[in-house]
Amino acid sequence: MRWQGGRRSGNIDDRRGLSGGAVGGLGIGGVVIALIGVFVFGIDPGQMMGIVSEGGGQQTQVAGKQGSPEDQAGAFVDVVETSTTDVWTQLFSKSGEQYRPPADVVLYDQATSTGCGTGQAAMGPFYCPGDQKVYLDLAFWNELETQFGARGEFARAYVIAHEIGHHVQTLTGSIGEGRASARGAESGAVRVELQADCYAGVWAAHAGEVSGGQIALDQGDLESGLGAASAVGDDTIQRRTQGRVVPDAFTHGSAEQRMRWFRKGYETGDPGQCDTFKARSL
Ligand SMILES: [Zn+2]
């Protein structure tokens, strides 16, 4: 994946190195912690909204360094997030709407306070609808490679674009559908996740053209994104952690479904094709 010349908006709140102080006052062990290990690939936003409305508003103001990080890993996140802003701004304006980027992408180590309670690296990357921020612990990239077997920068870009997909859902309102039913193969939660995968594909479809060629996919990138989508499928994770597949406990969709919706977004480039809520078969 080529990205080095991509535009940077610096919409980053870099809290790396701040973690100890940042959560000290909050105490670890809130509701969010109970969810650890359940949502390996980002907390189910429906549940997050539940937490927020149940009085999660114990947010302490924590701010790291605002702007564009100087290191490679931080710069990469900045470029990809900025690219999602450019792509979604264009797509929203086609339908006469205005896109607002997320409040921030927060980079942190281990734990940090969020509008949805204490964020823990163990939860994986997630989006908090309450404060409209994406939370990323970059140590997850190692996990993505070693535990999920998903290599390459594009696999990482897919993760970021998926979380931004939840932000798009927050703007359109479809994120609320996840609250109706949080688990099961046909649940609202799974539909929300598969739509975010489709939106990640939509971003990938337009990233090159919208950036004037500054961002470009290489041969094998699509496969690497699909590989990541497959690796974080509920069935893949269940098989690995429990030795069996329990569709009733699905929160994100199967490997096959996640790949299919990502591909659908990529091949059509049309967010209108991402209506997982009306889809007869997922
Ligand atoms: Zn998600």
Residues whose N, C-alpha, C, O or C-beta is under 5 A from the ligand:
A	BS01	ZN	F41 G42 I43 E193 A196
